Amino acid sequence: MARKQRTPRWLEAARRRGPGVPEGARADWLTRALGRAGVLPRAQAEQAIGEGRVEVDGRVEKDPFAPVGARTRVRVDGVEHALTARVWALMFHKPAGPVVHGSDPEGVGTVFERLRAVLPPELQGFEWYAVGRLDRDTTGLLLFSNDEQLVRHATAPETHLPKRYVARVEGAPTEETLGRLRMGLTLEDGPTRLAGAALREPDVVVLTLTEGRHHQVKRMLEAVGHPVLTLHREAVGEVVLDVAEGAFRTLTDEEVTEGLGFRPEADPA
Ligand code: URA
């Protein structure tokens, strides 16, 4: 049976309001803009709005989806904040265990909680979006950003951003097997793209993919008869993991533009 699509809350709110969204590339809604600008992460922003602590252009605003633009004047608890924000990107060294999901029904912990636990106060006000997913047992480089455009750019298959994985596998893959991985395999969800494949040790495969399908590395290695024992991601684009497990650092502008190939849209003046 076809699953019924739920209308997103922001869209319901926009339909209720009708026209009147401020112009500009960065026209946004209130909670999301507060999270992107580092004023309050979205859950805290929703709470503050519900408590009547947020003013938009001089009036208390009770709608978390109220449209705002870069020039909208916003006050939280009487303090004015700019909604213009630079694009931030962070690298986080994911340990095995936490899930890359907002919800955590099994109570195993999320990467968002792990990241927040090590962030300094000046980065706590942002809403951090994970750039793609890693399985619960996968370790390594997970990027985060306050900017959804960066997330879309880095995760879109059309961007062809290479992701480098290191997999310890059962058995010892031969050169012929590596050739099959490189040329592409047919999985249940279709053929895989050309990939990089090399051995680092007899049972350690370095696989570089330019797409990010669900469990793709594990499924590709399973398909050639070498199930994955452990999986680690060490690079995304030209950004190479260089922090200890559980730690983070911010990326430089050059890492964002050159390493990830992302050029943010300018905020309207
Ligand atoms: N491929 C996988 O199988 N798992 C990951 O976590 C990432 C890529």
Boltz pocket constraint, residues with backbone or C-beta under 6 A from the ligand:
constraints:
  - pocket:
      binder: B
      contacts: [[A, 133], [A, 134], [A, 135], [A, 136], [A, 138], [A, 213], [A, 214], [A, 215], [A, 216], [A, 217], [A, 218], [A, 219], [A, 231]]
      max_distance: 6.0
